[in-house]
Amino acid sequence: MKTAKKTASKGKVRHQALCQSLVNLILNDTPVSGSRSGLFIAIPDGPVQSRFISMEICPELRQRRALVIHVNLRKSRDKNPADVIRKAIAAVLIKHKEALQGLAELPGGIGPSPTQSELEKHIGTKGGETLASVLKVMSSTIRRMIVLVVEDVPHMLTTPDGDNMMFALKAARDQLNTPKQFGFRLVATGDDPDQLTKLVSDQRQAFFCAPMLDLMSLNTGSWSSGKSSAEKQEPAQLKRYMNKDGIDIEIINSYEVELNNGERIRAIVISDSEAKRLYETGKKTYGILEPHELEMIDYPTYVTVTFEYAATGEGSTMGFMVTYADDAESLRKEIRSEWGIYADDANISTGIQLLPEYETFIPEFTQKIMRSILQKKGPANFFYKSMSHFNYS
């Protein structure tokens, strides 16, 4: 009688430190999080690298309650990449009855019990629902962050439909990364750093200015245990950068971006901990109060309220307001009334503050009035509000 030969199973690679760091970066949902714009990762082609995405990154994301949609375009080179994305979304969507019900309630909604094939034809197509609408329904009904992981993302640009899908994903990102939604992340990989750099540095691309990480040194050896060469080198990859305000920043990566006017700017990628440190530093520098700290102010007084909200990666919305407040409750209501969805990101400083980064948005005549109030020569009451949106695409 023959007996099966028992062999020791090979240990799985566990790039634990690298995996944890990447997932922390992807799921970070603070206003300073760069991953809101998308995360592009240069990683060499090969079984070790593909398993790192499918067997480490994706499971860890699911473990942390993210709704993961994983697409490997490298395995579908003969198909329209946009159709592959639609199929992957439909395959996840059909498993969630509450999301299907929400989709059926939309104005152009599909029936409450569609087949997967019917869903594929309904997502981001003419006569169907926009991709953003479908993902918003998924987000609001399932109540989890959606993470779309796309391997070999440059293949998206090989067809017009794939290129349009990138802009549809950008629109979905912008609509889902708001306070009322649960968030959306695009994690896009490729084995050609130059192609990925173009996707994030070319102003004509959908994900212009999204952060990019270089993991081309991820070990290409056997699927074995232990730290990869990328993990071992990780501390050495951190660099120092001095910004225009003289603040020393620890960065992971940086690259140049060319704007339409020919100006070249330096885009940087920083860690979550460094982003938090800079955010806290800014609060101390400007004496900023959070909305829940309004009871600390000695009323009545003038207050300056500002916000800068950048969820898109290539643009931002900025607001500036000076008002006279009698108490915390009325000030809180006024901020909510004036700023709407941006109120949660508002920063409040006591007194009239002509902050340099907002001064250019205030007419010279208005600035004179504000200075006259500071010198106690101006009117007894005053209100000013300005909001501007900048989009560089």
C-alpha positions as CSV (number, residue, x, y, z in Angstrom):
1,M,0.0,0.0,0.0
2,K,1.4,3.4,-1.0
3,T,1.4,6.1,1.5
4,A,1.3,9.8,0.7
5,K,4.6,11.5,1.2
6,K,4.2,14.2,3.8
7,T,6.1,17.4,3.0
8,A,6.6,20.4,5.2
9,S,4.5,23.3,4.0
10,K,6.4,26.4,3.0
11,G,6.0,29.3,5.4
12,K,4.0,32.2,4.1
13,V,5.7,35.5,3.7
14,R,4.4,37.9,6.4
15,H,5.7,41.4,5.6
16,Q,4.0,42.3,8.8
17,A,5.4,45.7,9.5
18,L,5.0,46.8,5.9
19,C,1.5,45.4,5.7
20,Q,0.4,47.1,8.9
21,S,1.9,50.4,7.8
22,L,0.2,50.3,4.4
23,V,-3.2,49.4,5.8
24,N,-2.9,52.1,8.5
25,L,-2.2,54.6,5.7
26,I,-5.1,53.4,3.5
27,L,-7.7,53.5,6.3
28,N,-6.6,56.8,7.9
29,D,-9.7,59.0,7.8
30,T,-8.4,62.2,9.3
31,P,-8.6,65.5,7.3
32,V,-4.8,65.3,6.8
33,S,-4.9,61.8,5.3
34,G,-3.2,61.6,1.9
35,S,-4.9,58.3,1.1
36,R,-8.2,60.0,0.7
37,S,-6.9,61.0,-2.8
38,G,-6.0,57.4,-3.6
39,L,-2.8,55.5,-3.1
40,F,-0.6,54.3,-6.0
41,I,2.0,51.7,-5.3
42,A,4.9,50.7,-7.6
43,I,5.6,47.0,-6.9
44,P,7.4,44.5,-9.2
45,D,5.4,41.8,-11.1
46,G,5.7,38.3,-9.6
47,P,4.0,35.8,-7.4
48,V,5.4,37.1,-4.2
49,Q,4.2,40.6,-4.9
50,S,0.8,39.5,-6.1
51,R,0.3,37.4,-3.0
52,F,1.4,40.3,-0.9
53,I,-1.6,42.2,-2.2
54,S,-4.2,39.4,-2.3
55,M,-3.1,37.4,0.7
56,E,-1.8,40.1,3.1
57,I,-3.1,43.6,2.3
58,C,-6.7,42.6,1.3
59,P,-7.3,40.2,4.3
60,E,-5.9,42.8,6.7
61,L,-8.3,45.4,5.2
62,R,-11.2,43.0,5.6
63,Q,-10.1,42.2,9.2
64,R,-10.5,45.9,9.9
65,R,-14.0,46.0,8.6
66,A,-13.3,47.6,5.2
67,L,-15.4,46.4,2.3
68,V,-12.8,45.3,-0.2
69,I,-13.2,45.0,-3.9
70,H,-10.1,43.4,-5.5
71,V,-9.4,43.5,-9.2
72,N,-6.3,42.0,-10.9
73,L,-6.2,43.5,-14.4
74,R,-3.1,41.5,-15.2
75,K,-5.2,38.4,-15.4
76,S,-7.8,40.1,-17.7
77,R,-5.6,41.7,-20.4
78,D,-8.0,40.6,-23.2
79,K,-11.0,42.3,-21.6
80,N,-12.2,45.9,-21.4
81,P,-10.7,47.0,-18.0
82,A,-13.8,49.1,-17.2
83,D,-16.0,46.0,-17.6
84,V,-13.7,44.1,-15.2
85,I,-14.2,46.8,-12.6
86,R,-18.0,46.7,-13.1
87,K,-18.0,42.9,-12.7
88,A,-16.0,43.1,-9.5
89,I,-18.3,45.7,-8.0
90,A,-21.4,43.7,-9.0
91,A,-20.0,40.5,-7.5
92,V,-19.6,42.2,-4.1
93,L,-22.9,44.2,-4.4
94,I,-25.1,41.2,-5.1
95,K,-24.1,39.7,-1.7
96,H,-25.7,42.6,0.2
97,K,-29.5,42.7,0.1
98,E,-29.7,46.1,1.9
99,A,-27.5,47.7,-0.8
100,L,-29.6,46.1,-3.6
101,Q,-32.7,47.5,-2.0
102,G,-31.2,51.0,-1.8
103,L,-30.1,50.7,-5.5
104,A,-33.7,49.8,-6.4
105,E,-35.0,53.0,-4.8
106,L,-32.9,55.3,-6.9
107,P,-34.8,57.2,-9.7
108,G,-33.4,55.0,-12.5
109,G,-33.1,52.0,-10.1
110,I,-32.9,48.4,-11.1
111,G,-35.2,45.8,-9.7
112,P,-34.7,44.6,-6.1
113,S,-33.5,41.1,-7.1
114,P,-31.2,41.6,-10.2
115,T,-28.7,39.0,-11.5
116,Q,-25.0,39.8,-11.4
117,S,-25.0,40.2,-15.1
118,E,-27.9,42.7,-14.9
119,L,-26.0,44.7,-12.3
120,E,-22.8,44.8,-14.4
121,K,-24.8,46.4,-17.2
122,H,-26.3,48.9,-14.8
123,I,-23.1,50.3,-13.1
124,G,-21.6,53.3,-14.7
125,T,-23.2,52.7,-18.1
126,K,-25.6,54.7,-20.4
127,G,-29.1,54.2,-19.1
128,G,-27.9,52.9,-15.7
129,E,-26.7,54.5,-12.5
130,T,-23.4,56.4,-12.2
131,L,-20.6,54.6,-10.5
132,A,-20.6,57.2,-7.7
133,S,-24.4,56.7,-7.1
134,V,-23.9,52.9,-6.8
135,L,-20.9,53.2,-4.4
136,K,-22.7,55.8,-2.3
137,V,-25.6,53.4,-1.9
138,M,-23.2,50.6,-0.9
139,S,-21.4,52.9,1.6
140,S,-24.6,54.2,3.2
141,T,-26.4,50.9,3.5
142,I,-23.4,48.6,4.4
143,R,-21.9,51.4,6.6
144,R,-18.3,50.5,5.9
145,M,-15.4,52.1,4.1
146,I,-15.1,50.8,0.5
147,V,-11.5,50.0,-0.7
148,L,-11.1,49.2,-4.4
149,V,-7.7,47.5,-4.9
150,V,-6.7,47.5,-8.6
151,E,-3.6,45.6,-9.7
152,D,-1.9,46.7,-12.9
153,V,-3.8,50.0,-13.0
154,P,-2.0,51.4,-16.1
155,H,-4.0,48.9,-18.1
156,M,-7.0,51.1,-17.4
157,L,-5.7,53.6,-19.9
158,T,-5.5,51.2,-22.8
159,T,-9.2,51.8,-23.8
160,P,-11.3,55.0,-23.8
161,D,-13.8,53.2,-21.5
162,G,-11.1,52.4,-19.0
163,D,-9.9,56.0,-19.1
164,N,-13.4,57.2,-18.4
165,M,-13.7,54.7,-15.6
166,M,-10.8,56.4,-13.9
167,F,-12.6,59.7,-13.9
168,A,-15.8,57.9,-12.7
169,L,-13.7,56.5,-9.8
170,K,-12.4,60.0,-9.0
171,A,-16.0,61.3,-8.9
172,A,-17.0,58.5,-6.5
173,R,-14.0,59.3,-4.3
174,D,-15.0,62.9,-4.1
175,Q,-18.6,62.1,-3.1
176,L,-17.8,59.3,-0.7
177,N,-15.0,61.1,1.2
178,T,-17.3,63.5,3.0
179,P,-18.5,63.6,6.6
180,K,-21.9,62.0,5.8
181,Q,-20.3,58.9,4.0
182,F,-18.1,56.1,5.2
183,G,-15.2,56.8,2.8
184,F,-13.7,55.4,-0.4
185,R,-10.1,54.4,-1.1
186,L,-8.5,53.5,-4.4
187,V,-5.4,51.4,-4.0
188,A,-3.7,51.1,-7.4
189,T,-0.6,49.1,-8.2
190,G,1.7,48.7,-11.2
191,D,5.2,47.4,-11.9
192,D,6.4,50.4,-13.9
193,P,7.2,53.4,-11.6
194,D,7.4,55.7,-14.6
195,Q,3.8,54.9,-15.7
196,L,2.5,55.3,-12.2
197,T,4.3,58.6,-11.7
198,K,2.6,59.9,-14.9
199,L,-0.8,58.9,-13.4
200,V,-0.2,61.1,-10.3
201,S,1.9,63.9,-11.8
202,D,0.1,64.6,-15.1
203,Q,-2.5,67.2,-14.6
204,R,-4.7,65.6,-17.2
205,Q,-5.0,62.4,-15.3
206,A,-8.0,61.7,-12.9
207,F,-5.8,61.1,-9.9
208,F,-3.4,64.0,-10.3
209,C,-1.5,64.6,-7.1
210,A,-2.5,61.3,-5.4
211,P,0.4,59.9,-3.2
212,M,2.7,57.3,-4.6
213,L,4.8,54.7,-2.8
214,D,7.8,52.9,-4.3
215,L,8.0,49.2,-3.2
216,M,10.0,48.0,-6.2
217,S,12.6,46.6,-3.7
218,L,10.0,44.2,-2.2
219,N,11.8,40.9,-2.2
220,T,11.5,38.8,-5.3
221,G,12.8,35.5,-3.7
222,S,10.7,32.6,-2.5
223,W,7.4,32.8,-0.6
224,S,9.2,32.6,2.8
225,S,8.8,33.9,6.3
226,G,10.7,36.9,7.6
227,K,11.0,40.6,6.8
228,S,11.3,41.7,3.2
229,S,14.2,43.8,2.0
230,A,11.7,46.7,1.7
231,E,10.9,46.4,5.4
232,K,14.5,46.3,6.3
233,Q,15.2,49.4,4.3
234,E,12.1,51.2,5.4
235,P,13.7,53.4,8.2
236,A,16.5,54.4,5.8
237,Q,13.9,55.6,3.3
238,L,12.6,58.4,5.6
239,K,14.0,61.8,4.6
240,R,13.8,65.3,5.9
241,Y,12.1,68.2,4.1
242,M,11.9,71.9,5.1
243,N,8.8,73.5,3.8
244,K,8.3,77.2,2.9
245,D,7.3,78.1,6.5
246,G,10.5,76.6,7.8
247,I,8.8,73.5,9.3
248,D,10.9,70.4,9.3
249,I,8.9,67.4,7.9
250,E,9.8,63.7,7.9
251,I,8.7,62.3,4.5
252,I,8.5,58.8,3.0
253,N,8.6,59.8,-0.6
254,S,8.5,62.8,-2.9
255,Y,8.2,63.5,-6.6
256,E,7.8,66.5,-8.9
257,V,4.5,67.6,-10.4
258,E,4.2,70.0,-13.4
259,L,1.2,72.4,-13.4
260,N,-0.5,73.8,-16.6
261,N,1.4,77.0,-16.3
262,G,4.7,75.1,-16.5
263,E,5.5,75.6,-12.8
264,R,7.0,72.5,-11.1
265,I,6.0,71.8,-7.5
266,R,7.3,69.1,-5.1
267,A,4.6,66.7,-3.8
268,I,5.5,64.8,-0.7
269,V,4.1,61.6,1.1
270,I,4.2,61.6,4.9
271,S,3.3,59.0,7.5
272,D,0.1,59.1,9.6
273,S,2.1,59.9,12.7
274,E,3.9,62.7,11.0
275,A,0.6,64.2,9.7
276,K,-0.8,64.1,13.2
277,R,2.3,65.8,14.6
278,L,2.1,68.6,12.0
279,Y,-1.7,69.0,12.6
280,E,-1.0,69.3,16.3
281,T,1.8,71.7,15.7
282,G,-0.5,73.9,13.5
283,K,-3.1,74.0,16.3
284,K,-0.5,75.2,18.8
285,T,0.9,77.8,16.4
286,Y,-2.4,79.4,15.6
287,G,-4.2,78.8,18.9
288,I,-6.9,76.9,17.1
289,L,-9.9,75.6,19.0
290,E,-12.0,72.6,17.9
291,P,-15.8,73.2,17.6
292,H,-16.5,71.2,20.8
293,E,-14.2,73.5,22.7
294,L,-16.3,76.6,22.2
295,E,-17.3,76.8,25.8
296,M,-13.7,77.8,26.6
297,I,-14.1,81.2,25.0
298,D,-14.8,84.3,27.1
299,Y,-18.0,85.7,25.5
300,P,-19.1,88.1,23.9
301,T,-16.2,88.4,21.5
302,Y,-15.2,88.4,17.8
303,V,-14.0,85.0,16.5
304,T,-12.3,84.0,13.3
305,V,-13.5,80.7,11.7
306,T,-11.5,79.0,8.9
307,F,-11.4,75.6,7.2
308,E,-9.5,74.0,4.4
309,Y,-11.0,70.8,3.0
310,A,-8.9,68.8,0.5
311,A,-10.5,65.5,-0.4
312,T,-9.9,65.4,-4.1
313,G,-6.1,65.4,-4.4
314,E,-6.0,68.1,-7.1
315,G,-8.1,70.8,-5.5
316,S,-9.4,72.2,-2.2
317,T,-12.2,74.3,-0.7
318,M,-11.2,77.1,1.7
319,G,-13.4,79.2,4.0
320,F,-12.9,82.3,6.1
321,M,-15.3,84.0,8.4
322,V,-15.2,86.7,11.1
323,T,-18.3,87.1,13.3
324,Y,-19.3,88.5,16.7
325,A,-20.5,85.8,19.0
326,D,-22.6,86.1,22.2
327,D,-22.3,82.5,23.4
328,A,-21.0,79.0,22.4
329,E,-24.4,77.7,21.3
330,S,-25.2,80.5,18.9
331,L,-21.7,80.4,17.5
332,R,-21.9,76.6,16.9
333,K,-25.3,77.1,15.1
334,E,-23.9,79.9,13.0
335,I,-20.8,77.8,11.9
336,R,-23.1,74.9,11.0
337,S,-25.5,77.2,9.1
338,E,-22.7,79.0,7.2
339,W,-20.4,76.1,6.4
340,G,-22.8,73.1,6.2
341,I,-20.8,69.8,5.6
342,Y,-17.5,71.7,6.2
343,A,-18.5,72.7,9.7
344,D,-16.8,69.7,11.3
345,D,-13.5,70.7,9.9
346,A,-13.8,74.3,11.1
347,N,-11.0,75.9,13.1
348,I,-11.9,78.7,15.5
349,S,-9.6,81.4,16.9
350,T,-10.7,84.2,19.3
351,G,-10.5,87.7,18.0
352,I,-10.1,89.0,14.4
353,Q,-7.2,87.1,12.8
354,L,-5.9,88.2,9.5
355,L,-4.1,84.9,8.8
356,P,-1.6,85.2,5.9
357,E,-2.9,82.1,4.0
358,Y,-6.4,83.7,3.9
359,E,-5.5,87.4,3.5
360,T,-5.5,87.3,-0.3
361,F,-9.2,86.3,-0.3
362,I,-10.3,89.4,1.7
363,P,-10.9,92.6,-0.2
364,E,-8.6,95.5,0.8
365,F,-11.5,97.7,1.9
366,T,-12.7,94.8,4.2
367,Q,-9.2,94.4,5.6
368,K,-9.2,98.1,6.5
369,I,-12.4,97.7,8.5
370,M,-11.1,94.7,10.3
371,R,-7.9,96.6,11.2
372,S,-9.9,99.6,12.4
373,I,-11.9,97.3,14.7
374,L,-8.6,95.9,16.1
375,Q,-7.6,99.5,16.8
376,K,-11.0,100.1,18.5
377,K,-11.8,102.7,15.8
378,G,-14.2,100.7,13.8
379,P,-17.9,99.7,13.9
380,A,-19.4,98.0,17.0
381,N,-20.5,94.9,15.0
382,F,-19.1,93.2,11.9
383,F,-19.6,90.0,9.9
384,Y,-17.6,88.8,6.9
385,K,-17.6,85.4,5.1
386,S,-15.7,84.1,2.0
387,M,-15.5,80.6,0.5
388,S,-13.4,79.6,-2.5
389,H,-13.0,76.3,-4.3
390,F,-9.8,75.5,-6.3
391,N,-9.7,72.7,-8.8
392,Y,-6.5,72.2,-10.8
393,S,-7.7,69.6,-13.3
